[in-house]
């Protein structure tokens, strides 16, 4: 009888031992499963945040790229003026006028934040806007030569580090002295005193000039021309 009780106790102990081991295994598995769920949740949160951040950056970059490509300045023509009207063939181009407009469908451009770079005979010049040398109150001009050469127009001599603006067409009335904003359909003439920039008589015959008009946003307007080997008039078409 004692043996029967002993065997029964052994069997019960074995059964309860197996159940305890299974319970411990189940709890361990549950802990691992919960940990995996938490890790997956954290990883998903990080991925969602990263995806949202990348999307915003992509949209911002796309907008900036679109504005950069679609906007910009167009150099319509470049004209040089020789102050030696009596014998232009012996002179140089004392003033250079660059006619500018905005790309078709382009965004407005504030010319006050524009710089002009010029390269001529080993000289490099960078010009910035000065509102004191700007006439922004007119639409069209019958004689731009007299406008350029008249010091009273600019309130003094145009320097070699600045450029002036003569308004040709301003339908939106956005071209003011403080903020000369060039919009689509408007046109201005950038006036440069090349004698003050490069010294002497300015730009001589048969010389190459390069540069660009660089806005704050958008593609620049390209300047590239070679002056005629002989000047036959006071007004010279350059580009």
Backbone bond lengths (Angstrom), bond angles and torsions (degrees), N, CA, C in turn:
res aa  C-N    CA-C-N  psi(-1)  N-CA   C-N-CA  omega(-1)  CA-C   N-CA-C  phi
1 X - - - 1.458 - - 1.509 110.69 -
2 X 1.318 114.92 -41.01 1.461 118.45 178.62 1.531 111.12 -62.87
3 X 1.302 113.37 -37.25 1.471 116.95 178.34 1.516 111.32 -65.13
4 X 1.323 115.69 -38.81 1.468 119.38 179.08 1.515 110.55 -64.33
5 X 1.337 117.10 -41.77 1.469 120.11 177.65 1.530 111.42 -64.94
6 X 1.292 115.17 -41.00 1.466 119.60 -179.75 1.520 111.06 -62.34
7 X 1.362 115.31 -43.85 1.452 119.67 179.62 1.529 110.64 -64.83
8 X 1.321 115.98 -40.19 1.470 119.56 178.62 1.518 111.32 -63.21
9 X 1.324 115.77 -41.26 1.470 119.54 179.13 1.520 111.02 -64.67
10 X 1.331 114.87 -38.45 1.469 119.33 178.51 1.513 111.23 -63.35
11 X 1.323 116.03 -43.50 1.466 119.82 -179.98 1.525 111.15 -63.78
12 X 1.335 115.76 -43.38 1.470 119.11 178.73 1.533 111.17 -62.11
13 X 1.322 115.12 -41.95 1.471 119.29 179.21 1.518 110.99 -62.06
14 X 1.338 115.48 -39.59 1.464 120.13 -179.53 1.521 110.94 -66.86
15 X 1.350 115.68 -41.71 1.471 119.74 179.71 1.522 110.94 -62.83
16 X 1.328 115.97 -48.21 1.477 119.63 -179.33 1.526 111.57 -65.42
17 X 1.325 116.84 -32.99 1.465 120.56 178.41 1.521 111.24 -66.03
18 X 1.375 115.36 -41.61 1.469 119.29 178.27 1.517 111.01 -64.57
19 X 1.354 116.09 -41.81 1.463 119.34 179.02 1.530 111.51 -63.58
20 X 1.307 117.29 -38.28 1.475 120.75 179.60 1.523 110.61 -66.14
21 X 1.349 114.99 -42.37 1.471 117.85 178.63 1.521 111.62 -63.26
22 X 1.336 116.72 -41.70 1.461 120.44 178.73 1.529 110.96 -64.16
23 X 1.328 116.21 -39.33 1.464 119.70 179.37 1.523 110.75 -64.26
24 X 1.341 116.08 -43.04 1.462 119.61 179.08 1.525 110.64 -63.51
25 X 1.352 116.24 -40.88 1.460 120.24 178.62 1.525 110.99 -63.68
26 X 1.314 116.58 -41.59 1.461 120.39 179.32 1.516 112.38 -63.83
27 X 1.329 116.23 -42.02 1.468 120.28 178.27 1.525 110.96 -63.62
28 X 1.339 115.56 -42.11 1.470 118.69 177.99 1.511 111.88 -62.57
29 X 1.339 115.76 -42.89 1.475 119.30 178.42 1.518 111.25 -62.99
30 X 1.352 115.67 -40.21 1.468 119.56 178.91 1.523 111.46 -63.41
31 X 1.321 116.51 -39.87 1.464 120.31 178.95 1.526 110.63 -63.71
32 X 1.336 116.36 -44.27 1.462 120.28 178.16 1.520 111.11 -62.39
33 X 1.348 117.34 -40.90 1.466 121.67 179.90 1.531 110.92 -63.71
34 X 1.332 115.93 -44.14 1.470 119.91 178.88 1.528 110.67 -62.54
35 X 1.337 116.01 -41.17 1.459 120.15 178.88 1.521 111.03 -62.56
36 X 1.323 116.82 -41.60 1.463 120.59 178.73 1.523 111.10 -64.35
37 X 1.338 116.70 -39.73 1.466 120.37 178.07 1.529 110.45 -63.01
38 X 1.333 116.05 -43.16 1.463 119.92 179.10 1.530 111.32 -63.19
39 X 1.325 116.59 -43.80 1.472 120.25 178.58 1.523 110.90 -62.26
40 X 1.341 116.27 -42.56 1.464 120.14 178.99 1.527 111.09 -63.37
41 X 1.343 116.11 -39.48 1.466 119.91 179.06 1.522 111.37 -64.40
42 X 1.340 115.91 -43.69 1.471 119.74 178.03 1.527 110.85 -63.40
43 X 1.343 116.11 -43.39 1.466 119.99 179.39 1.525 111.16 -62.96
44 X 1.338 116.48 -40.88 1.465 120.14 178.56 1.521 110.94 -63.75
45 X 1.334 116.62 -40.86 1.472 120.23 177.97 1.520 111.24 -61.53
46 X 1.334 116.68 -44.61 1.466 121.13 179.02 1.525 110.77 -62.42
47 X 1.332 116.50 -43.28 1.465 120.31 -179.81 1.522 111.43 -64.41
48 X 1.324 116.63 -42.17 1.470 119.67 179.16 1.525 110.85 -63.57
49 X 1.335 116.33 -43.39 1.465 120.30 179.16 1.530 111.01 -63.44
50 X 1.339 115.81 -43.54 1.468 120.20 179.76 1.520 111.22 -64.11
51 X 1.340 116.07 -42.75 1.462 119.98 179.43 1.523 111.30 -62.56
52 X 1.334 117.00 -41.80 1.461 120.29 178.45 1.515 111.88 -64.79
53 X 1.342 116.13 -42.23 1.467 119.83 178.90 1.517 111.43 -63.44
54 X 1.342 116.53 -44.02 1.466 120.20 179.25 1.523 111.49 -64.53
55 X 1.322 117.02 -36.83 1.462 120.23 178.50 1.521 111.14 -63.89
56 X 1.340 116.39 -43.97 1.458 120.09 179.10 1.524 111.19 -64.06
57 X 1.336 116.38 -42.00 1.461 119.63 178.70 1.516 110.82 -64.98
58 X 1.338 116.80 -39.29 1.461 120.35 179.16 1.526 110.90 -65.02
59 X 1.331 117.37 -41.10 1.455 120.66 178.14 1.517 111.14 -64.67
60 X 1.342 115.98 -43.03 1.456 120.00 179.22 1.522 111.39 -63.65
61 X 1.339 116.20 -45.32 1.466 120.52 178.60 1.519 111.11 -63.11
62 X 1.335 116.51 -40.36 1.456 120.58 178.58 1.517 112.09 -63.01
63 X 1.336 116.58 -41.63 1.469 120.20 178.86 1.518 110.91 -64.99
64 X 1.338 116.14 -43.58 1.460 119.81 179.14 1.523 111.37 -64.46
65 X 1.335 116.26 -40.57 1.464 119.82 179.54 1.515 110.90 -65.84
66 X 1.330 116.45 -41.00 1.462 120.43 178.49 1.515 111.08 -62.16
67 X 1.339 116.06 -44.34 1.466 119.87 178.47 1.523 111.31 -64.16
68 X 1.343 116.05 -38.29 1.458 120.32 -179.15 1.521 111.46 -66.69
69 X 1.342 116.41 -39.08 1.456 120.32 -176.63 1.523 111.74 -79.58
70 X 1.332 116.08 -43.39 1.463 119.79 -174.42 1.515 112.69 -76.20
71 X 1.343 117.85 -30.31 1.459 121.41 -178.72 1.525 110.15 -93.75
72 X 1.299 114.84 159.94 1.460 118.98 177.60 1.504 111.55 156.85
73 X 1.318 114.63 171.08 1.460 122.14 -178.61 1.520 110.58 -102.78
74 X 1.320 115.15 146.78 1.456 122.00 177.11 1.517 108.27 -119.94
75 X 1.328 116.20 126.23 1.464 121.30 174.41 1.529 107.17 -85.63
76 X 1.322 116.21 107.37 1.463 120.58 -177.36 1.529 111.73 -75.69
77 X 1.325 116.21 -42.55 1.464 120.75 176.48 1.523 109.66 -166.33
78 X 1.314 115.71 162.07 1.462 122.20 177.39 1.514 108.00 -130.83
79 X 1.322 115.63 132.10 1.465 122.07 -178.28 1.524 108.72 -127.46
80 X 1.318 116.05 139.23 1.459 121.67 175.93 1.517 111.10 -108.66
81 X 1.345 116.32 148.21 1.461 122.16 -179.53 1.524 109.56 -122.17
82 X 1.321 114.48 127.29 1.462 121.88 179.09 1.519 108.17 -101.71
83 X 1.330 116.25 118.21 1.463 119.92 -178.54 1.517 112.76 -68.44
84 X 1.330 116.62 -22.01 1.468 120.28 179.31 1.531 108.58 -82.69
85 X 1.325 115.48 78.27 1.463 119.79 -176.13 1.524 111.96 -71.97
86 X 1.326 117.25 -24.19 1.468 119.92 -179.77 1.518 111.09 -72.18
87 X 1.322 116.78 -48.30 1.463 122.05 178.02 1.533 109.30 -128.52
88 X 1.339 117.46 74.42 1.474 119.39 -176.51 1.512 113.42 -62.49
89 X 1.337 117.58 -25.80 1.461 119.77 -178.06 1.521 112.72 -66.81
90 X 1.326 117.07 -19.03 1.464 120.45 -178.80 1.521 112.43 -102.07
91 X 1.302 116.23 2.03 1.467 119.14 -176.69 1.512 113.18 -103.99
92 X 1.325 114.64 -158.93 1.461 122.34 177.93 1.515 108.81 -141.78
93 X 1.322 116.15 172.99 1.453 120.43 -179.85 1.524 109.03 -85.56
94 X 1.333 114.69 104.69 1.458 120.15 -176.99 1.524 112.38 -78.56
95 X 1.308 116.57 -29.66 1.471 121.45 179.26 1.527 109.22 -129.81
96 X 1.312 114.98 146.01 1.461 121.70 174.53 1.518 108.23 -126.71
97 X 1.322 115.91 132.23 1.459 121.63 -178.20 1.532 108.56 -118.77
98 X 1.328 115.63 125.32 1.467 122.24 -179.05 1.520 108.80 -112.18
99 X 1.316 116.78 117.49 1.462 121.61 178.60 1.530 108.88 -86.07
100 X 1.331 115.55 125.16 1.464 121.51 -175.51 1.524 111.94 -121.70
101 X 1.320 115.06 149.54 1.458 122.59 170.31 1.523 107.88 -147.40
102 X 1.344 116.27 173.52 1.461 121.83 -178.87 1.523 109.64 -95.56
103 X 1.333 116.03 147.26 1.465 121.06 175.19 1.526 111.38 -51.72
104 X 1.316 117.32 150.22 1.453 121.30 177.53 1.532 110.08 -59.22
105 X 1.316 115.14 122.58 1.457 119.95 -178.80 1.515 114.21 76.99
106 X 1.330 117.40 6.52 1.458 120.50 -177.38 1.512 112.75 -76.90
107 X 1.325 115.60 161.22 1.458 122.01 178.92 1.524 109.95 -76.99
108 X 1.336 117.60 155.77 1.467 120.43 176.91 1.525 111.49 -59.25
109 X 1.327 116.12 147.33 1.467 122.17 -178.22 1.520 109.15 -127.37
110 X 1.318 115.51 127.99 1.465 121.33 176.91 1.523 108.37 -83.60
111 X 1.323 116.12 109.28 1.465 120.01 -178.63 1.522 112.35 -69.76
112 X 1.329 116.30 -13.44 1.458 118.95 176.14 1.512 112.85 -66.98
113 X 1.348 116.59 -21.52 1.467 121.37 177.89 1.528 111.96 -102.41
114 X 1.317 115.96 16.58 1.465 121.17 -177.75 1.523 110.91 -97.15
115 X 1.321 115.70 145.01 1.462 121.10 174.13 1.526 109.49 -119.23
116 X 1.318 115.49 151.18 1.465 121.49 178.41 1.524 108.17 -121.30
117 X 1.309 116.20 126.07 1.457 121.35 176.98 1.523 109.13 -111.41
118 X 1.328 115.94 136.48 1.462 122.29 -179.60 1.522 109.71 -132.52
119 X 1.344 115.55 141.52 1.463 121.90 178.21 1.527 108.32 -129.62
120 X 1.346 115.00 122.99 1.461 119.30 -175.36 1.520 109.44 -152.79
121 X 1.329 116.28 120.56 1.473 123.04 176.43 1.525 112.35 50.91
122 X 1.312 117.02 46.12 1.454 120.65 178.48 1.511 114.47 80.46
123 X 1.320 117.65 1.12 1.459 121.55 177.24 1.529 109.37 -100.06
124 X 1.314 115.24 140.78 1.468 121.25 175.93 1.518 108.23 -124.62
125 X 1.322 116.06 127.41 1.456 120.81 -177.80 1.516 109.75 -130.11
126 X 1.324 114.93 143.06 1.460 121.69 175.21 1.518 108.49 -123.98
127 X 1.310 116.13 124.00 1.459 121.78 -176.38 1.525 109.99 -113.11
128 X 1.321 114.99 144.69 1.461 121.29 178.07 1.525 109.36 -123.61
129 X 1.308 115.01 167.41 1.458 121.17 -175.06 1.525 111.05 -80.27
130 X 1.324 115.38 139.92 1.461 122.14 173.52 1.519 107.60 -133.09
131 X 1.322 116.52 116.24 1.454 120.33 -175.16 1.524 113.11 -66.09
132 X 1.322 117.47 -17.85 1.466 119.67 178.68 1.526 112.07 -70.32
133 X 1.328 116.28 -16.66 1.462 120.22 -179.58 1.531 110.65 -112.60
134 X 1.323 114.61 41.37 1.460 118.22 -177.01 1.522 110.41 -133.83
135 X 1.310 115.64 133.76 1.450 121.24 171.87 1.517 107.89 -109.36
136 X 1.298 116.35 108.79 1.465 120.78 -174.07 1.528 110.54 -123.41
137 X 1.308 116.54 39.25 1.463 119.86 -175.75 1.518 112.33 -125.16
138 X 1.312 117.69 12.22 1.455 118.75 -174.89 1.512 111.37 -134.48
139 X 1.317 115.44 163.94 1.454 122.65 174.34 1.518 107.88 -124.84
140 X 1.296 115.92 104.78 1.456 119.77 -178.40 1.516 111.64 86.70
141 X 1.319 115.67 159.25 1.460 121.36 176.86 1.512 108.15 -153.89
142 X 1.321 115.77 131.68 1.462 119.57 -174.91 1.521 111.88 -76.90
143 X 1.339 117.70 -23.57 1.452 120.46 -178.16 1.523 108.82 -144.03
144 X 1.309 115.76 88.54 1.457 120.04 -178.27 1.514 111.85 -68.85
145 X 1.349 117.60 -23.49 1.462 120.66 178.78 1.525 109.93 -63.12
146 X 1.309 115.90 -47.09 1.466 119.27 179.61 1.521 111.01 -66.47
147 X 1.342 116.10 -33.81 1.460 119.77 177.55 1.521 111.13 -64.83
148 X 1.314 116.26 -42.64 1.464 120.71 -178.03 1.519 111.02 -66.92
149 X 1.318 116.98 -44.55 1.460 120.49 -172.44 1.519 113.08 -83.09
150 X 1.328 118.15 -10.75 1.456 120.74 -178.68 1.526 109.95 -83.23
151 X 1.326 116.08 113.95 1.465 119.69 179.82 1.520 111.22 -68.11
152 X 1.342 117.32 -24.46 1.462 119.36 179.28 1.532 111.10 -67.86
153 X 1.318 116.94 -25.32 1.460 120.26 178.64 1.518 110.69 -64.24
154 X 1.312 116.31 -39.51 1.460 121.23 -176.16 1.526 112.20 -95.35
155 X 1.308 117.21 -5.49 1.459 118.92 -176.54 1.512 111.61 72.02
156 X 1.325 117.26 26.62 1.457 122.17 -178.71 1.510 110.09 144.94
157 X 1.328 115.12 -177.16 1.461 119.75 -178.84 1.523 110.47 -79.19
158 X 1.329 115.37 133.89 1.460 120.63 176.76 1.524 108.50 -69.19
159 X 1.336 117.45 128.01 1.459 121.43 -173.21 1.518 111.64 -81.84
160 X 1.326 114.84 176.07 1.458 120.66 179.50 1.509 114.09 -89.28
161 X 1.331 117.53 3.65 1.464 121.22 179.78 1.528 112.45 -118.49
162 X 1.318 116.20 -0.94 1.459 120.22 -177.67 1.521 111.02 -129.02
163 X 1.302 115.44 162.04 1.458 120.33 172.54 1.523 109.22 -125.75
164 X 1.324 114.76 152.03 1.456 120.51 177.48 1.513 110.75 -107.24
165 X 1.313 115.41 167.79 1.460 121.02 -179.01 1.515 109.47 -128.69
166 X 1.325 115.72 124.01 1.459 121.97 172.04 1.522 107.85 -106.58
167 X 1.319 116.72 120.76 1.459 121.13 -176.84 1.522 109.78 -77.61
168 X 1.323 115.98 125.43 1.462 121.55 177.72 1.529 110.47 -97.62
169 X 1.333 116.16 -47.10 1.461 120.31 -178.90 1.518 108.29 -144.42
170 X 1.333 116.94 126.37 1.453 121.54 -173.35 1.533 110.55 -139.77
171 X 1.329 117.77 65.37 1.469 119.99 -175.45 1.527 113.68 -65.93
172 X 1.316 118.25 -29.15 1.460 121.09 -178.11 1.525 112.65 -90.73
173 X 1.333 117.46 -3.87 1.471 122.48 -178.57 1.533 112.26 56.20
174 X 1.314 115.72 31.39 1.469 120.57 -179.32 1.522 112.37 -93.67
175 X 1.324 116.78 -7.96 1.464 120.28 -178.65 1.529 109.33 -91.62
176 X 1.312 114.83 92.09 1.458 120.81 176.68 1.520 109.19 -109.50
177 X 1.307 116.42 166.49 1.467 119.21 -179.20 1.528 111.52 -65.85
178 X 1.325 116.36 -40.90 1.464 119.24 -178.34 1.528 111.21 -70.33
179 X 1.318 116.79 -41.53 1.463 121.00 -178.57 1.528 108.83 -137.89
180 X 1.330 116.72 86.53 1.473 119.83 179.06 1.529 111.13 -76.90
181 X 1.328 116.27 85.27 1.461 121.63 -177.47 1.525 108.75 -88.52
182 X 1.320 114.84 117.87 1.463 121.57 -179.79 1.520 108.98 -91.15
183 X 1.337 116.74 119.46 1.454 122.16 179.80 1.520 109.55 -109.43
184 X 1.341 114.63 169.05 1.458 119.08 178.58 1.529 109.49 -64.48
185 X 1.313 116.77 130.16 1.458 121.91 -176.85 1.512 113.14 99.37
186 X 1.342 117.34 -13.60 1.464 121.39 177.00 1.531 109.70 -93.86
187 X 1.322 115.70 160.26 1.459 120.17 178.09 1.518 109.35 -147.75
188 X 1.321 115.31 140.42 1.459 121.27 178.41 1.523 109.41 -132.26
189 X 1.313 114.07 163.63 1.462 120.86 173.43 1.522 107.68 -118.05
190 X 1.331 116.16 115.21 1.465 121.67 176.03 1.528 108.01 -80.30
191 X 1.311 116.48 123.56 1.461 121.54 -176.48 1.526 109.63 -106.25
192 X 1.334 115.87 126.50 1.469 122.24 -179.62 1.521 108.83 -123.80
193 X 1.314 115.83 129.22 1.465 120.74 176.48 1.532 107.62 -86.60
194 X 1.320 116.45 87.55 1.466 120.90 -172.79 1.528 112.75 -66.59
195 X 1.327 117.46 -26.10 1.478 118.78 175.67 1.519 110.44 -65.51
196 X 1.340 116.65 -37.82 1.462 120.24 178.71 1.524 111.19 -74.69
197 X 1.332 116.39 -30.69 1.469 120.03 -178.52 1.527 111.27 -73.50
198 X 1.356 116.36 -49.19 1.463 120.75 -173.63 1.521 113.29 -106.43
199 X 1.322 117.91 -6.07 1.455 120.90 179.44 1.523 112.23 80.96
200 X 1.323 116.33 170.97 1.462 121.34 178.18 1.512 112.01 63.47
201 X 1.332 114.76 -135.75 1.462 120.68 179.57 1.524 112.83 -93.20
202 X 1.306 116.69 15.11 1.457 118.96 179.73 1.519 111.76 88.40
203 X 1.321 117.12 -127.04 1.462 122.83 -177.14 1.528 108.90 -98.82
204 X 1.331 115.65 125.82 1.459 121.24 -176.11 1.527 111.21 -87.51
205 X 1.349 115.08 179.28 1.471 121.14 -179.79 1.527 110.66 -72.49
206 X 1.335 115.50 146.99 1.457 121.21 174.34 1.507 115.27 64.59
207 X 1.339 117.25 30.00 1.462 120.89 -178.57 1.533 110.53 -114.40
208 X 1.339 115.37 147.59 1.458 120.72 179.87 1.511 110.33 -96.86
209 X 1.312 115.22 137.06 1.466 122.81 178.12 1.522 108.04 -128.48
210 X 1.317 116.70 131.46 1.457 122.08 176.56 1.524 109.34 -129.78
211 X 1.299 115.54 166.04 1.458 120.75 178.65 1.509 110.91 160.43
212 X 1.331 115.40 -165.83 1.455 119.64 178.13 1.522 110.09 -161.56
213 X 1.319 113.69 156.21 1.461 121.69 173.95 1.521 106.41 -104.35
214 X 1.327 116.83 111.76 1.458 121.39 -170.36 1.526 111.00 -106.90
215 X 1.340 117.80 114.24 1.463 120.00 175.76 1.520 111.27 -81.21
216 X 1.325 115.33 170.46 1.458 119.37 178.73 1.523 111.01 -67.10
217 X 1.336 117.06 -37.42 1.465 122.99 176.93 1.519 107.61 -135.79
218 X 1.335 115.50 133.84 1.457 119.49 178.19 1.522 112.09 114.19
219 X 1.310 114.89 171.29 1.459 120.72 -178.63 1.524 110.68 -76.38
220 X 1.330 118.11 144.66 1.464 121.38 -178.40 1.517 112.13 -78.87
221 X 1.327 114.83 157.59 1.450 120.73 172.13 1.525 109.61 -86.77
222 X 1.320 117.46 133.44 1.467 122.09 -172.69 1.527 110.28 -90.59
223 X 1.331 114.49 134.47 1.465 121.78 175.11 1.524 107.77 -114.21
224 X 1.315 117.43 120.11 1.465 121.01 179.31 1.524 109.03 -160.32
225 X 1.317 116.17 112.23 1.457 119.98 179.41 1.523 109.79 -155.33
226 X 1.320 114.86 162.02 1.461 122.73 173.53 1.527 107.29 -124.20
227 X 1.304 115.97 125.84 1.458 119.91 -177.96 1.535 110.16 -68.19
228 X 1.326 116.72 150.69 1.471 119.63 177.69 1.526 111.14 -59.21
229 X 1.316 115.79 154.96 1.472 119.95 179.58 1.519 111.68 -72.06
230 X 1.332 116.82 -14.20 1.466 120.60 176.32 1.510 109.01 -148.80
231 X 1.349 115.67 134.60 1.466 119.95 176.69 1.515 108.38 -92.59
232 X 1.314 115.87 126.45 1.463 120.16 179.49 1.523 112.36 -110.40
233 X 1.312 117.42 -5.84 1.463 121.12 177.74 1.511 108.98 -149.38
234 X 1.321 114.71 168.72 1.463 120.07 -177.67 1.523 111.87 -76.34
235 X 1.313 117.30 -17.53 1.466 121.81 178.90 1.522 108.28 -114.20
236 X 1.335 116.72 123.27 1.464 121.83 -174.75 1.530 109.61 -122.23
237 X 1.323 116.70 122.89 1.462 121.18 175.19 1.521 108.46 -77.74
238 X 1.343 116.18 123.84 1.468 120.22 -173.99 1.514 113.33 -109.44
239 X 1.293 118.04 -38.90 1.472 120.49 -177.48 1.528 109.67 -149.65
